[in-house]
Amino acid sequence: MLLIKNAKVVVGEYLEALSLLEKDLTIITDILINDEGFIEKIEKNINSHTNNNTIQIIDANFNYVIPGIIDPHTHMRDPGLSYKEDFLSGSKACAKGGITTFLDMPNTIPNTVTENILNEKRENSKNRSYVDYGFHFGGSRKDNSIEISKVKNSVASTKLFLNMSTGDMLVENIETIENIFKNSKLISVHAEDEKVDNAIEFADKFKTPLYLCHLSKRTEVESLRKAKQNGIKIYGEVTPHHLFLSQEDRNDSTTKELLLRMKPELKSKDDNLALWEALKDGTIDTIGTDHAPHNLEEKMKSPTFGIPGVENSLELMLLGVKENRITLYKLIELMCKNPAKIFNISKKGEIKIGNYGDLVIIDTDNVYTINNKDVISKCGWTPYHSMKTGGTVISTILRGNIVYNNNSFYDIKGKEIKYL
């Protein structure tokens, strides 16, 4: 059993009733996680002595305790590209960043587009992750809709590429796209510019829920907002790099011109502003890192698209809280509650009795400067080098197990997640 004492917890349920929509209401409480890994009690002054159980105690020292972060969009490069990243190194970086669950994309080698390949990927990942994980399945240009129908209830979504990206999984044939939509539980789509509107049209036609990955432009946000107003079941994601970085940052030096390349590319500061506005008003639903590492040698040789992100996503978003761009409650909604709800992830995303004890202790007073030398990811660099954080992850707890605490890592406890 694990008992967390003196936890400062954001209580969002009371916000509307008290008309405190721009503020975070907090309580100080203890949290008890039982031996099965579930939250058993949330109350003040929980007794730390029992007759039959040994209780491990962590004093949160009145720091914030939030639900474990769920990153719905990662590329752990494993199998096939594991020299860039693998499940072990990538999940370790997640633990350092407060991420207790990540969803991995299908453009590994081979592409995850058949049930057999998915099962091989599952076997390859067992006992190799510090945190929990799940998989997205891939839509194929060869029309793998039969394979999709076989696995759709055991994966987070079907990932469909309507624009070219790493992995050569672009699907252009209209009939194939329609079959993929008809046979999927949820479509996660890489769509840019007019392809966003195309994806929305397919979602509306086939009544398939749609998740728009890594939105980067004001016009894309406007399309999402309009679709929601029209009653389409649709969700939007944004990455920290599209919030905090722009074309101006990329053009700042020759080195950054090579390092700060990804799909979609960085946009204007006005687009940054539009994304922040859409976070605040609820148009955008989630933060996904699109963690897609390449090593420095590759990045510096020629334009190579993809950057790492899991280590710093929470601490950067805390900067958004510190700058009053969003509240901490909104951050929790975007990074914990909404991903669990959208992808039907069981017993995660909220601090409540009966949920898994996936928790992160953060110190919002302890800000620091991000540095390449501290990177855990196998790629060994970060696009946020020299940027300030809005706080520090102290501890990451997975189902009542401490997996990270004050720059130390503990036992590998990650498992594949279940869906509702």
Backbone hydrogen bonds, N-H to C=O, Kabsch-Sander energy under -0.5 kcal/mol:
donor,donor_aa,acceptor,acceptor_aa,energy
2,L,33,I,-2.4
3,L,56,Q,-3.3
4,I,2,L,-0.5
4,I,31,I,-3.0
5,K,3,L,-0.6
5,K,58,I,-2.9
7,A,29,T,-3.1
8,K,63,N,-2.6
9,V,7,A,-0.7
9,V,27,I,-2.8
11,V,25,L,-3.2
12,G,10,V,-0.8
14,Y,11,V,-0.7
15,L,12,G,-1.8
18,L,14,Y,-1.9
19,S,16,E,-1.3
20,L,15,L,-2.5
23,K,20,L,-1.8
25,L,23,K,-0.6
26,T,24,D,-0.5
27,I,9,V,-2.2
29,T,7,A,-2.5
29,T,27,I,-0.5
30,D,43,E,-1.6
31,I,4,I,-2.3
32,L,41,K,-2.5
33,I,2,L,-3.1
33,I,31,I,-0.5
34,N,38,F,-2.8
37,G,34,N,-2.0
39,I,355,N,-3.2
40,E,32,L,-3.3
41,K,32,L,-1.4
43,E,30,D,-1.3
46,I,43,E,-0.5
50,T,53,N,-0.5
55,I,53,N,-0.6
56,Q,1,M,-2.8
56,Q,54,T,-0.6
58,I,3,L,-2.7
60,A,5,K,-2.8
60,A,58,I,-0.7
62,F,6,N,-2.1
63,N,60,A,-1.8
64,Y,362,I,-1.0
65,V,8,K,-2.6
66,I,360,V,-2.5
68,G,358,D,-2.2
69,I,98,G,-2.2
70,I,335,M,-2.9
71,D,69,I,-0.6
71,D,101,T,-2.8
74,T,103,L,-1.8
75,H,291,H,-2.6
81,L,77,R,-1.6
84,K,81,L,-2.1
85,E,81,L,-0.9
90,G,86,D,-3.0
91,S,87,F,-2.0
92,K,88,L,-1.7
93,A,89,S,-1.9
94,C,90,G,-1.8
95,A,91,S,-2.4
96,K,92,K,-2.0
97,G,93,A,-1.5
98,G,95,A,-1.2
99,I,94,C,-2.6
100,T,69,I,-1.9
100,T,98,G,-0.6
101,T,69,I,-1.6
102,F,132,D,-1.6
103,L,71,D,-2.3
104,D,134,G,-2.7
105,M,74,T,-2.8
108,T,106,P,-1.7
109,I,79,P,-2.0
112,T,106,P,-2.4
113,V,111,N,-1.9
118,L,114,T,-2.2
119,N,115,E,-2.4
120,E,116,N,-2.1
121,K,117,I,-2.3
122,R,118,L,-2.3
123,E,119,N,-2.2
124,N,120,E,-2.3
125,S,121,K,-1.3
125,S,122,R,-0.5
126,K,122,R,-1.0
126,K,123,E,-0.5
128,R,125,S,-1.6
132,D,100,T,-2.0
133,Y,415,K,-1.9
134,G,102,F,-2.0
136,H,104,D,-2.9
137,F,157,S,-2.9
138,G,112,T,-2.7
139,G,159,K,-2.7
143,D,140,S,-1.8
148,I,144,N,-2.2
149,S,145,S,-2.1
150,K,146,I,-1.1
151,V,147,E,-1.2
151,V,148,I,-0.5
152,K,148,I,-1.6
154,S,151,V,-2.4
155,V,152,K,-0.5
156,A,135,F,-2.8
158,T,186,L,-2.7
159,K,137,F,-3.9
159,K,157,S,-0.6
160,L,158,T,-0.6
160,L,188,S,-3.0
161,F,169,M,-0.6
162,L,160,L,-0.7
162,L,190,H,-2.4
163,N,190,H,-0.8
168,D,165,S,-1.4
171,V,161,F,-2.5
177,I,173,N,-2.4
178,E,174,I,-2.6
179,N,175,E,-2.2
180,I,176,T,-2.2
181,F,177,I,-2.3
182,K,178,E,-2.5
183,N,179,N,-1.5
184,S,180,I,-0.6
184,S,181,F,-0.9
187,I,209,P,-2.4
188,S,158,T,-2.8
188,S,186,L,-0.6
189,V,187,I,-0.5
189,V,211,Y,-2.7
190,H,160,L,-2.6
191,A,189,V,-0.9
195,K,192,E,-2.1
196,V,193,D,-1.6
197,D,193,D,-0.7
198,N,194,E,-1.8
199,A,195,K,-2.5
200,I,196,V,-2.1
201,E,197,D,-2.0
202,F,198,N,-1.9
203,A,199,A,-2.4
204,D,200,I,-2.3
205,K,201,E,-2.3
206,F,202,F,-2.4
207,K,203,A,-1.1
208,T,203,A,-0.9
210,L,233,K,-1.9
211,Y,187,I,-3.2
212,L,210,L,-0.5
212,L,235,Y,-3.0
213,C,189,V,-2.1
213,C,211,Y,-0.8
215,L,237,E,-2.9
221,V,217,K,-1.9
222,E,218,R,-2.2
223,S,219,T,-1.7
224,L,220,E,-2.1
225,R,221,V,-2.8
226,K,222,E,-2.2
227,A,223,S,-2.2
228,K,224,L,-2.3
229,Q,225,R,-2.1
230,N,226,K,-1.5
231,G,228,K,-1.6
232,I,227,A,-2.2
234,I,232,I,-1.2
235,Y,210,L,-2.5
237,E,212,L,-2.2
238,V,286,T,-1.8
243,L,239,T,-0.7
243,L,240,P,-0.8
244,F,240,P,-2.7
245,L,241,H,-1.7
247,Q,267,K,-2.7
249,D,246,S,-0.6
250,R,246,S,-1.8
251,N,247,Q,-2.2
252,D,249,D,-1.3
253,S,250,R,-0.6
257,E,253,S,-1.9
258,L,254,T,-0.8
258,L,255,T,-0.9
259,L,255,T,-2.6
260,L,256,K,-2.5
261,R,259,L,-1.7
272,N,268,S,-2.0
273,L,269,K,-2.3
274,A,270,D,-2.1
275,L,271,D,-2.1
276,W,272,N,-2.1
277,E,273,L,-2.5
278,A,274,A,-2.0
279,L,275,L,-1.8
280,K,276,W,-2.2
281,D,277,E,-2.1
282,G,279,L,-0.8
283,T,278,A,-1.1
284,I,278,A,-2.0
285,D,236,G,-2.1
286,T,236,G,-1.9
287,I,334,L,-1.1
288,G,238,V,-1.8
288,G,286,T,-0.5
290,D,73,H,-1.9
291,H,73,H,-1.1
292,A,307,I,-3.1
296,L,379,C,-0.7
299,K,295,N,-2.1
300,M,296,L,-2.6
301,K,297,E,-0.9
301,K,298,E,-0.5
302,S,298,E,-1.3
306,G,261,R,-2.6
306,G,304,T,-0.5
312,N,309,G,-0.8
313,S,309,G,-0.9
316,L,312,N,-2.3
317,M,313,S,-2.3
318,L,314,L,-2.0
319,L,315,E,-0.6
319,L,316,L,-0.8
320,G,316,L,-1.2
321,V,317,M,-1.5
322,K,318,L,-2.6
323,E,319,L,-2.2
324,N,321,V,-1.8
325,R,320,G,-2.8
326,I,320,G,-1.0
331,L,327,T,-2.0
332,I,328,L,-2.4
333,E,329,Y,-2.1
334,L,330,K,-2.6
335,M,331,L,-2.8
336,C,332,I,-1.8
337,K,332,I,-2.0
338,N,333,E,-2.9
340,A,336,C,-1.6
341,K,337,K,-2.0
342,I,338,N,-3.2
343,F,339,P,-2.1
344,N,341,K,-0.8
345,I,340,A,-2.2
346,S,344,N,-0.5
346,S,418,K,-1.9
348,K,345,I,-0.8
352,K,350,E,-1.1
354,G,39,I,-2.4
355,N,352,K,-2.1
356,Y,347,K,-2.5
357,G,37,G,-3.1
358,D,356,Y,-2.0
359,L,357,G,-0.8
359,L,397,I,-1.8
360,V,66,I,-2.5
361,I,395,S,-2.2
362,I,64,Y,-2.5
362,I,360,V,-0.6
363,D,392,T,-2.8
364,T,362,I,-0.7
366,N,363,D,-0.6
367,V,365,D,-1.2
370,I,368,Y,-0.5
370,I,387,M,-2.9
374,D,371,N,-1.8
375,V,372,N,-1.7
380,G,377,S,-1.6
385,H,382,T,-1.2
386,S,370,I,-3.2
387,M,384,Y,-2.4
389,T,368,Y,-2.1
390,G,315,E,-2.5
392,T,363,D,-1.9
394,I,361,I,-2.9
394,I,392,T,-0.6
395,S,361,I,-1.3
396,T,404,Y,-2.5
397,I,359,L,-3.1
398,L,401,N,-3.1
399,R,397,I,-0.6
400,G,357,G,-2.2
401,N,398,L,-2.2
403,V,396,T,-2.4
403,V,401,N,-0.7
404,Y,396,T,-1.5
405,N,408,S,-2.5
406,N,394,I,-2.8
408,S,405,N,-1.3
410,Y,403,V,-2.0
413,K,130,Y,-0.5
413,K,411,D,-0.6
414,G,129,S,-2.3
417,I,133,Y,-2.6
420,L,344,N,-3.0
